[in-house]
Amino acid sequence: MGYKIAIAGATGNVGREMLDILAERGFPADEVVALASRRSQGTEVSFGDKTLKVQAMENYDFSDTDICLMSAGGAVSKEWSPKIGAKGCVVIDNSSSWRYDADVPLIVPEVNADAIVGFSKKNIIANPNCSTAQLVVALKPLHDAAKIKRVVVSTYQSVSGGGKEAMEELFEQTRAVFVNDPIEPKKFTKRIAFNVIPHIDVFMEDGYTKEEWKVLAETKKMLDPKIKVTCTAVRVPVFIGHSESVNIEFENEITADEARAILREAPGCLVIDKQEDGGYITPYESAGEDATYISRIREDATVENGLNMWVVADNLRKGAALNAVQIAEVLVNRGLIKPKKQAA
């Protein structure tokens, strides 16, 4: 007997990716339901070789549903996730609404799968920020080996992290450059075509943006609260795939060769690191792939026990949809939930 799964926000970038990944990975679902706001009711979305008609989430009864993959935005999640959880349906939420709640596990399965047992307090599990997810996949095995003291991250984040409208804006602005049309930023604060913008999310009192704060707070929650983390988050004119330049300071000695060997064996990591033309990964190659790619691993001579590396992943997959489905797989594989139909 399989599970009944609902996708909330099924018409968005991440929602569609969730449907694709559930089908690709053969998730044990007897029934998959596509949900969105009332205005999207009746829209069709693909699930494997099937087509699903989108239902309005406001009218849906979650009491016979086992898992809800929530990708409908923070405000919707804040209102709906506790209601859905109260119906006995486990919510795996992609927004930032629940990540910092002490009663909600924040999970990347390769990093802290054991923390998932706390989900039953609210029946909510949080998915991390897209840039944090790929970062901690790469940091975890190195932290286990040599204990990380400090991490300095600069991100190069694709526009798909801002949703479909952001992708459309990059496309329209790029076209406008070539035909000499005027460019008017709408989704972004400045022109994104052939430019980079050092500003993602809102500014906070200390001068950091919320996106930068998320990387700090989530890394500490999932990996180790003692690690010092600082981040500069930058939007770049790439459609899919987030990249990160990562500088790490360790308590114990670790060489670049040792780090390469550790990461080659680590779950979810793929090392592509040849010191030659093209011997590294770029976001273009990561699109549509599940791995967190690591390149340019080298020692930093300016600090004791320091390394630099380049980390790239498809932000719609490992940064969002894939991670959510992997969390659902942990619930199922560890026997933490049983299908309601079977229980009935």
Backbone hydrogen bonds in HBPLUS format (Angstrom, degrees):
<---DONOR---> <-ACCEPTOR-->    atom                        ^
c    i                          cat <-CA-CA->   ^        H-A-AA   ^      H-
h    n   atom  resd res      DA  || num        DHA   H-A  angle D-A-AA Bond
n    s   type  num  typ     dist DA aas  dist angle  dist       angle   num
A0003-TYR N   A0028-PRO O   2.86 MM  25  6.21 167.9  1.88 142.9 144.7     1
A0030-ASP N   A0003-TYR O   2.81 MM  27  5.50 138.8  1.97 130.7 144.1     2
A0031-GLU N   A0003-TYR O   3.42 MM  28  6.77 167.2  2.44 145.7 146.4     3
A0066-ASP N   A0004-LYS O   2.91 MM  62  5.39 146.2  2.03 138.8 149.5     4
A0067-ILE N   A0004-LYS O   3.38 MM  63  6.80 161.2  2.42 152.5 156.9     5
A0005-ILE N   A0031-GLU O   2.90 MM  26  6.31 163.5  1.93 162.0 163.2     6
A0033-VAL N   A0005-ILE O   2.80 MM  28  6.24 157.8  1.85 156.6 164.3     7
A0006-ALA N   A0067-ILE O   2.91 MM  61  6.37 162.2  1.94 157.0 163.0     8
A0069-LEU N   A0006-ALA O   2.80 MM  63  6.21 155.9  1.86 170.7 169.8     9
A0007-ILE N   A0033-VAL O   2.83 MM  26  6.21 158.9  1.88 171.1 178.2    10
A0035-LEU N   A0007-ILE O   2.78 MM  28  5.72 159.3  1.83 164.8 161.0    11
A0008-ALA N   A0069-LEU O   2.88 MM  61  6.12 156.9  1.93 147.8 155.6    12
A0071-SER N   A0008-ALA O   2.70 MM  63  5.68 158.1  1.75 151.6 159.4    13
A0009-GLY N   A0035-LEU O   2.85 MM  26  5.93 148.5  1.94 127.9 137.9    14
A0012-GLY N   A0009-GLY O   3.24 MM   3  5.81 164.7  2.27 116.7 121.3    15
A0010-ALA N   A0035-LEU O   2.92 MM  25  5.67 171.1  1.93 164.2 164.6    16
A0016-ARG N   A0012-GLY O   3.00 MM   4  6.10 165.4  2.02 154.6 157.2    17
A0017-GLU N   A0013-ASN O   3.19 MM   4  6.36 150.1  2.29 137.2 145.8    18
A0018-MET N   A0014-VAL O   2.79 MM   4  6.10 149.7  1.88 151.3 160.0    19
A0019-LEU N   A0015-GLY O   3.15 MM   4  6.48 155.5  2.22 146.3 151.6    20
A0020-ASP N   A0016-ARG O   3.06 MM   4  6.37 159.2  2.10 146.5 151.9    21
A0021-ILE N   A0017-GLU O   2.89 MM   4  6.11 161.5  1.92 153.7 158.4    22
A0022-LEU N   A0018-MET O   2.92 MM   4  6.10 162.2  1.95 153.1 157.6    23
A0023-ALA N   A0019-LEU O   3.20 MM   4  6.39 159.1  2.25 145.1 150.2    24
A0024-GLU N   A0020-ASP O   2.84 MM   4  6.08 164.0  1.86 151.5 156.7    25
A0025-ARG N   A0021-ILE O   2.93 MM   4  5.94 166.4  1.95 153.3 155.7    26
A0027-PHE N   A0022-LEU O   3.10 MM   5  5.32 167.9  2.11 156.7 158.7    27
A0026-GLY N   A0023-ALA O   3.20 MM   3  5.22 157.0  2.26 102.5 109.5    28
A0029-ALA N   A0027-PHE O   2.66 MM   2  5.68 132.9  1.87 117.3 101.4    29
A0055-GLN N   A0034-ALA O   2.86 MM  21  6.23 168.9  1.87 156.0 156.5    30
A0036-ALA N   A0055-GLN O   3.01 MM  19  6.38 145.1  2.14 163.2 172.2    31
A0057-MET N   A0036-ALA O   2.88 MM  21  5.51 163.7  1.91 160.2 161.4    32
A0040-SER N   A0037-SER O   2.97 MM   3  5.60 151.3  2.06 116.9 125.2    33
A0041-GLN N   A0038-ARG O   3.08 MM   3  5.21 161.6  2.12 107.5 113.2    34
A0043-THR N   A0040-SER O   2.99 MM   3  5.62 163.4  2.02 141.5 144.5    35
A0042-GLY N   A0054-VAL O   2.85 MM  12  5.11 174.3  1.85 143.4 143.8    36
A0054-VAL N   A0043-THR O   2.76 MM  11  5.33 166.0  1.78 164.3 169.0    37
A0045-VAL N   A0052-LEU O   2.90 MM   7  5.31 159.5  1.94 151.8 158.7    38
A0052-LEU N   A0045-VAL O   2.73 MM   7  5.31 167.4  1.75 166.1 167.6    39
A0047-PHE N   A0050-LYS O   2.92 MM   3  5.14 169.0  1.94 141.4 141.1    40
A0050-LYS N   A0047-PHE O   2.87 MM   3  5.14 157.5  1.92 131.5 133.6    41
A0059-ASN N   A0056-ALA O   3.18 MM   3  5.72 145.6  2.31 111.0 119.2    42
A0060-TYR N   A0057-MET O   3.11 MM   3  5.12 161.1  2.14 107.1 113.0    43
A0065-THR N   A0062-PHE O   3.01 MM   3  5.12 166.5  2.03 115.5 118.2    44
A0090-VAL N   A0066-ASP O   2.97 MM  24  6.29 155.6  2.03 150.8 142.9    45
A0068-CYS N   A0090-VAL O   2.81 MM  22  6.10 163.1  1.84 150.5 152.8    46
A0092-ILE N   A0068-CYS O   2.89 MM  24  6.22 164.9  1.92 158.4 161.2    47
A0070-MET N   A0092-ILE O   2.91 MM  22  5.90 159.0  1.95 139.8 146.7    48
A0094-ASN N   A0070-MET O   2.89 MM  24  5.97 157.6  1.94 161.9 166.5    49
A0077-SER N   A0073-GLY O   3.04 MM   4  6.23 161.4  2.08 151.8 157.8    50
A0078-LYS N   A0074-GLY O   2.86 MM   4  6.01 159.6  1.90 152.3 157.8    51
A0079-GLU N   A0075-ALA O   3.25 MM   4  6.47 156.4  2.31 143.2 148.2    52
A0080-TRP N   A0076-VAL O   2.80 MM   4  5.87 169.5  1.81 158.0 161.8    53
A0081-SER N   A0077-SER O   2.87 MM   4  5.11 156.6  1.93 132.0 139.8    54
A0083-LYS N   A0080-TRP O   3.03 MM   3  5.21 114.7  2.47 103.5 119.7    55
A0084-ILE N   A0080-TRP O   2.88 MM   4  6.09 161.9  1.91 164.3 170.3    56
A0085-GLY N   A0081-SER O   2.84 MM   4  5.96 164.8  1.87 152.9 157.6    57
A0086-ALA N   A0082-PRO O   2.95 MM   4  6.05 147.2  2.06 139.5 147.8    58
A0087-LYS N   A0084-ILE O   3.02 MM   3  5.28 144.1  2.15 103.7 114.5    59
A0089-CYS N   A0084-ILE O   3.45 MM   5  5.84 158.5  2.50 148.0 144.6    60
A0088-GLY N   A0085-GLY O   2.98 MM   3  5.33 157.3  2.03 113.6 117.3    61
A0091-VAL N   A0123-ASN O   2.84 MM  32  6.20 168.4  1.86 156.1 154.6    62
A0125-ILE N   A0091-VAL O   2.75 MM  34  6.13 154.0  1.82 164.4 173.1    63
A0093-ASP N   A0125-ILE O   2.83 MM  32  6.21 154.6  1.89 167.5 171.8    64
A0127-ASN N   A0093-ASP O   2.76 MM  34  5.73 152.7  1.84 173.0 163.7    65
A0101-ASP N   A0098-TRP O   3.27 MM   3  5.37 168.6  2.28 110.6 113.4    66
A0104-VAL N   A0101-ASP O   3.02 MM   3  5.35 165.1  2.05 118.0 120.1    67
A0126-ALA N   A0105-PRO O   2.84 MM  21  6.11 170.1  1.85 168.0 168.6    68
A0107-ILE N   A0126-ALA O   3.15 MM  19  6.43 161.3  2.19 172.2 166.7    69
A0111-VAL N   A0108-VAL O   2.70 MM   3  5.33 154.6  1.76 129.3 138.3    70
A0112-ASN N   A0108-VAL O   3.02 MM   4  5.99 159.2  2.07 153.6 160.2    71
A0115-ALA N   A0112-ASN O   3.04 MM   3  5.74 151.1  2.12 120.2 127.6    72
A0116-ILE N   A0113-ALA O   3.07 MM   3  5.71 166.0  2.09 120.6 124.5    73
A0118-GLY N   A0115-ALA O   3.39 MM   3  6.32 170.3  2.40 124.0 125.6    74
A0119-PHE N   A0116-ILE O   2.96 MM   3  5.77 160.1  2.00 134.6 135.0    75
A0121-LYS N   A0118-GLY O   3.41 MM   3  6.25 171.0  2.41 123.1 125.2    76
A0122-LYS N   A0119-PHE O   3.30 MM   3  6.21 139.1  2.48 123.9 129.0    77
A0123-ASN N   A0119-PHE O   2.65 MM   4  5.16 137.1  1.83 154.8 165.6    78
A0132-THR N   A0129-ASN O   3.04 MM   3  5.26 123.9  2.36 102.6 117.4    79
A0133-ALA N   A0129-ASN O   2.99 MM   4  6.23 159.4  2.04 162.7 168.6    80
A0136-VAL N   A0132-THR O   2.92 MM   4  6.14 168.4  1.94 169.8 168.4    81
A0137-VAL N   A0133-ALA O   3.27 MM   4  6.44 150.4  2.36 144.5 152.4    82
A0138-ALA N   A0134-GLN O   3.36 MM   4  6.58 151.7  2.45 142.0 147.8    83
A0138-ALA N   A0135-LEU O   3.14 MM   3  5.42 123.7  2.48 100.7 113.7    84
A0139-LEU N   A0135-LEU O   2.92 MM   4  6.19 147.7  2.03 145.5 156.0    85
A0140-LYS N   A0136-VAL O   2.93 MM   4  5.67 167.3  1.95 146.0 148.1    86
A0142-LEU N   A0139-LEU O   3.04 MM   3  5.34 119.3  2.42 107.8 123.4    87
A0143-HIS N   A0139-LEU O   2.80 MM   4  5.97 153.9  1.87 161.3 170.1    88
A0144-ASP N   A0140-LYS O   2.99 MM   4  6.24 157.5  2.04 154.1 159.7    89
A0145-ALA N   A0141-PRO O   3.21 MM   4  6.31 139.3  2.38 130.2 140.3    90
A0146-ALA N   A0142-LEU O   2.90 MM   4  6.06 161.0  1.93 155.4 159.0    91
A0147-LYS N   A0143-HIS O   2.92 MM   4  4.31 146.8  2.03 122.6 126.3    92
A0252-ASN N   A0146-ALA O   3.11 MM 106  4.94 159.0  2.15 159.4 155.7    93
A0251-GLU N   A0147-LYS O   2.73 MM 104  5.53 162.5  1.76 168.1 174.3    94
A0149-LYS N   A0249-GLU O   2.73 MM 100  5.59 168.4  1.75 153.4 156.9    95
A0228-LYS N   A0149-LYS O   2.93 MM  79  6.23 176.5  1.93 146.0 146.6    96
A0150-ARG N   A0249-GLU O   3.22 MM  99  5.12 160.6  2.25 137.6 141.3    97
A0249-GLU N   A0150-ARG O   2.85 MM  99  5.12 162.8  1.88 155.3 156.4    98
A0151-VAL N   A0228-LYS O   2.75 MM  77  6.22 148.9  1.84 157.0 167.9    99
A0230-THR N   A0151-VAL O   2.99 MM  79  6.45 151.6  2.08 158.6 167.8   100
A0152-VAL N   A0247-ASN O   2.83 MM  95  5.04 160.9  1.87 149.7 155.8   101
A0247-ASN N   A0152-VAL O   2.88 MM  95  5.04 164.6  1.90 150.0 155.1   102
A0153-VAL N   A0230-THR O   2.93 MM  77  6.33 166.9  1.95 156.8 160.7   103
A0232-THR N   A0153-VAL O   2.91 MM  79  6.41 145.9  2.03 150.3 161.3   104
A0154-SER N   A0245-SER O   2.98 MM  91  5.23 157.1  2.03 148.3 155.5   105
A0245-SER N   A0154-SER O   2.87 MM  91  5.23 164.1  1.90 159.0 161.5   106
A0155-THR N   A0232-THR O   2.88 MM  77  6.34 161.7  1.91 158.8 164.5   107
A0156-TYR N   A0243-SER O   2.66 MM  87  4.91 154.9  1.72 156.2 151.3   108
A0243-SER N   A0156-TYR O   2.99 MM  87  4.91 166.0  2.01 130.6 135.2   109
A0157-GLN N   A0234-VAL O   2.73 MM  77  5.97 165.7  1.75 171.9 167.9   110
A0236-VAL N   A0157-GLN O   2.89 MM  79  5.70 164.8  1.91 145.8 147.6   111
A0161-GLY N   A0158-SER O   3.31 MM   3  6.06 162.6  2.34 115.6 120.1   112
A0159-VAL N   A0238-VAL O   2.87 MM  79  6.18 156.8  1.93 175.9 176.0   113
A0162-GLY N   A0159-VAL O   2.80 MM   3  5.48 161.5  1.83 120.9 127.2   114
A0160-SER N   A0239-PHE O   3.18 MM  79  5.70 137.3  2.37 141.3 150.4   115
A0163-GLY N   A0160-SER O   3.03 MM   3  5.05 165.4  2.05 107.8 110.6   116
A0167-MET N   A0163-GLY O   3.21 MM   4  6.62 152.8  2.29 148.5 156.2   117
A0168-GLU N   A0164-LYS O   2.91 MM   4  6.20 158.9  1.95 153.2 159.3   118
A0169-GLU N   A0165-GLU O   2.91 MM   4  6.14 148.1  2.01 142.4 151.3   119
A0170-LEU N   A0166-ALA O   3.11 MM   4  6.42 156.2  2.17 146.7 151.5   120
A0171-PHE N   A0167-MET O   3.08 MM   4  6.35 162.4  2.11 148.8 153.7   121
A0172-GLU N   A0168-GLU O   2.83 MM   4  6.05 169.1  1.84 155.5 158.4   122
A0173-GLN N   A0169-GLU O   2.87 MM   4  5.92 162.3  1.91 148.3 153.7   123
A0174-THR N   A0170-LEU O   2.96 MM   4  5.98 155.7  2.01 144.9 151.6   124
A0175-ARG N   A0171-PHE O   3.02 MM   4  6.25 162.2  2.05 149.6 154.5   125
A0176-ALA N   A0172-GLU O   2.90 MM   4  6.10 154.0  1.97 143.6 151.5   126
A0177-VAL N   A0173-GLN O   3.00 MM   4  6.28 144.4  2.13 144.7 152.7   127
A0178-PHE N   A0174-THR O   3.43 MM   4  6.80 154.7  2.50 145.1 150.0   128
A0178-PHE N   A0175-ARG O   3.10 MM   3  5.39 118.5  2.50 101.2 115.1   129
A0179-VAL N   A0175-ARG O   3.13 MM   4  6.47 146.8  2.25 150.5 160.2   130
A0180-ASN N   A0176-ALA O   2.84 MM   4  5.57 104.7  2.41 137.0 151.6   131
A0181-ASP N   A0176-ALA O   2.86 MM   5  4.64 146.6  1.97 134.2 140.2   132
A0195-ASN N   A0192-ILE O   3.23 MM   3  5.09 136.8  2.43 133.7 122.2   133
A0197-ILE N   A0235-ARG O   2.92 MM  38  5.11 163.5  1.95 148.1 153.6   134
A0235-ARG N   A0197-ILE O   2.84 MM  38  5.11 167.1  1.86 151.3 149.4   135
A0210-LYS N   A0202-VAL O   2.77 MM   8  5.54 146.8  1.88 157.0 168.4   136
A0204-MET N   A0208-TYR O   2.79 MM   4  5.60 155.7  1.85 167.5 170.3   137
A0207-GLY N   A0204-MET O   3.04 MM   3  5.54 164.9  2.06 120.5 123.6   138
A0212-GLU N   A0209-THR O   3.09 MM   3  5.29 118.7  2.48  99.6 113.8   139
A0213-TRP N   A0209-THR O   3.04 MM   4  6.40 155.6  2.10 150.6 157.9   140
A0214-LYS N   A0210-LYS O   2.86 MM   4  6.11 151.3  1.95 149.7 157.4   141
A0215-VAL N   A0211-GLU O   3.35 MM   4  6.68 156.2  2.41 146.0 149.8   142
A0216-LEU N   A0212-GLU O   3.37 MM   4  6.69 159.0  2.42 144.5 149.5   143
A0217-ALA N   A0213-TRP O   2.87 MM   4  6.12 174.3  1.88 167.0 165.7   144
A0218-GLU N   A0214-LYS O   2.87 MM   4  5.77 167.2  1.88 154.0 158.2   145
A0219-THR N   A0215-VAL O   3.13 MM   4  5.94 155.0  2.20 136.7 143.6   146
A0220-LYS N   A0216-LEU O   3.20 MM   4  6.38 163.5  2.22 150.4 154.7   147
A0221-LYS N   A0217-ALA O   3.05 MM   4  6.27 155.0  2.12 142.2 149.3   148
A0222-MET N   A0218-GLU O   2.95 MM   4  6.09 162.0  1.99 150.9 154.8   149
A0223-LEU N   A0219-THR O   2.82 MM   4  5.57 157.4  1.87 147.7 154.8   150
A0227-ILE N   A0224-ASP O   3.20 MM   3  5.78 159.9  2.24 117.1 122.3   151
A0238-VAL N   A0236-VAL O   2.78 MM   2  5.65 139.4  1.94 107.5  95.1   152
A0242-HIS N   A0313-ALA O   2.92 MM  71  5.70 143.9  2.05 173.5 171.8   153
A0313-ALA N   A0242-HIS O   3.08 MM  71  5.70 155.1  2.15 155.4 163.2   154
A0244-GLU N   A0311-VAL O   2.76 MM  67  5.07 132.6  1.98 143.9 157.5   155
A0311-VAL N   A0244-GLU O   2.91 MM  67  5.07 164.1  1.93 147.8 152.9   156
A0246-VAL N   A0309-MET O   2.88 MM  63  5.32 178.0  1.88 165.7 165.2   157
A0309-MET N   A0246-VAL O   2.88 MM  63  5.32 142.5  2.02 148.0 158.2   158
A0248-ILE N   A0307-LEU O   2.80 MM  59  5.24 170.4  1.81 159.9 163.4   159
A0307-LEU N   A0248-ILE O   2.86 MM  59  5.24 155.0  1.93 148.3 156.1   160
A0250-PHE N   A0305-ASN O   2.83 MM  55  5.28 167.6  1.84 155.5 159.8   161
A0259-ALA N   A0255-THR O   2.94 MM   4  6.21 159.0  1.98 149.9 155.8   162
A0260-ARG N   A0256-ALA O   2.92 MM   4  6.15 158.4  1.96 149.5 155.2   163
A0261-ALA N   A0257-ASP O   3.03 MM   4  6.29 161.9  2.07 148.4 152.7   164
A0262-ILE N   A0258-GLU O   2.94 MM   4  6.18 158.8  1.98 151.1 156.9   165
A0263-LEU N   A0259-ALA O   2.91 MM   4  6.08 168.0  1.92 155.1 158.2   166
A0264-ARG N   A0260-ARG O   2.93 MM   4  6.08 146.0  2.05 146.8 156.0   167
A0265-GLU N   A0262-ILE O   3.19 MM   3  5.49 136.7  2.39 102.1 113.1   168
A0266-ALA N   A0263-LEU O   3.20 MM   3  4.88 146.0  2.32  92.9 102.9   169
A0269-CYS N   A0266-ALA O   3.33 MM   3  5.68 164.9  2.36 126.2 129.0   170
A0292-THR N   A0268-GLY O   2.84 MM  24  5.97 164.4  1.86 168.7 174.1   171
A0270-LEU N   A0292-THR O   2.94 MM  22  6.11 146.3  2.06 150.9 149.3   172
A0294-ILE N   A0270-LEU O   2.95 MM  24  6.19 153.3  2.02 147.1 148.8   173
A0272-ILE N   A0294-ILE O   2.96 MM  22  6.10 157.4  2.01 148.1 155.4   174
A0274-LYS N   A0279-GLY O   2.80 MM   5  4.39 160.9  1.84 134.1 139.2   175
A0276-GLU N   A0274-LYS O   2.81 MM   2  5.54 135.0  2.01 106.1  92.3   176
A0279-GLY N   A0276-GLU O   2.95 MM   3  5.22 160.7  1.98 137.9 134.4   177
A0285-GLU N   A0282-THR O   3.08 MM   3  5.68 129.4  2.35 114.2 124.8   178
A0286-SER N   A0283-PRO O   3.06 MM   3  4.99 130.4  2.31  95.0 109.0   179
A0289-GLU N   A0286-SER O   2.97 MM   3  5.40 156.1  2.03 141.0 139.9   180
A0293-TYR N   A0312-VAL O   2.81 MM  19  5.11 156.6  1.86 172.7 164.8   181
A0312-VAL N   A0293-TYR O   2.92 MM  19  5.11 161.2  1.95 142.6 148.5   182
A0295-SER N   A0310-TRP O   2.83 MM  15  5.04 162.1  1.86 149.0 155.2   183
A0310-TRP N   A0295-SER O   2.87 MM  15  5.04 162.2  1.90 151.2 148.2   184
A0298-ARG N   A0308-ASN O   2.99 MM  10  5.34 156.2  2.05 148.0 151.6   185
A0308-ASN N   A0298-ARG O   2.75 MM  10  5.34 158.9  1.79 161.0 166.9   186
A0300-ASP N   A0306-GLY O   2.90 MM   6  4.78 171.7  1.91 114.0 115.7   187
A0317-ARG N   A0314-ASP O   3.10 MM   3  5.41 139.1  2.27 104.3 115.7   188
A0319-GLY N   A0314-ASP O   3.45 MM   5  6.63 169.2  2.46 139.6 140.4   189
A0321-ALA N   A0316-LEU O   2.95 MM   5  5.98 150.1  2.04 137.6 136.6   190
A0320-ALA N   A0317-ARG O   2.95 MM   3  5.27 159.3  1.99 112.2 119.1   191
A0322-LEU N   A0317-ARG O   2.74 MM   5  4.56 131.9  1.97 108.6 120.5   192
A0324-ALA N   A0320-ALA O   3.09 MM   4  6.31 155.1  2.15 151.5 158.9   193
A0325-VAL N   A0321-ALA O   3.06 MM   4  6.35 160.9  2.09 153.9 158.5   194
A0326-GLN N   A0322-LEU O   2.82 MM   4  6.07 157.6  1.87 154.5 161.6   195
A0327-ILE N   A0323-ASN O   2.93 MM   4  6.19 147.0  2.04 144.1 152.6   196
A0328-ALA N   A0324-ALA O   3.07 MM   4  6.43 156.2  2.13 145.3 151.3   197
A0329-GLU N   A0325-VAL O   2.88 MM   4  6.22 149.5  1.97 147.0 156.0   198
A0330-VAL N   A0326-GLN O   2.98 MM   4  6.32 144.9  2.11 142.6 151.5   199
A0330-VAL N   A0327-ILE O   3.09 MM   3  5.10 119.7  2.47  94.2 109.0   200
A0331-LEU N   A0327-ILE O   3.08 MM   4  6.49 158.6  2.13 152.3 157.2   201
A0332-VAL N   A0328-ALA O   3.09 MM   4  6.38 156.8  2.15 147.9 153.9   202
A0333-ASN N   A0329-GLU O   2.73 MM   4  5.82 173.4  1.74 156.6 158.9   203
A0334-ARG N   A0330-VAL O   2.97 MM   4  5.83 151.7  2.05 146.5 152.1   204
A0336-LEU N   A0331-LEU O   2.88 MM   5  5.04 142.1  2.03 156.6 163.3   205
A0335-GLY N   A0332-VAL O   3.02 MM   3  5.16 158.1  2.07 107.3 113.6   206
A0343-ALA N   A0339-PRO O   3.13 MM   4  6.49 156.8  2.19 148.0 154.5   207
A0344-ALA N   A0340-LYS O   2.85 MM   4  6.10 150.4  1.93 149.4 157.4   208
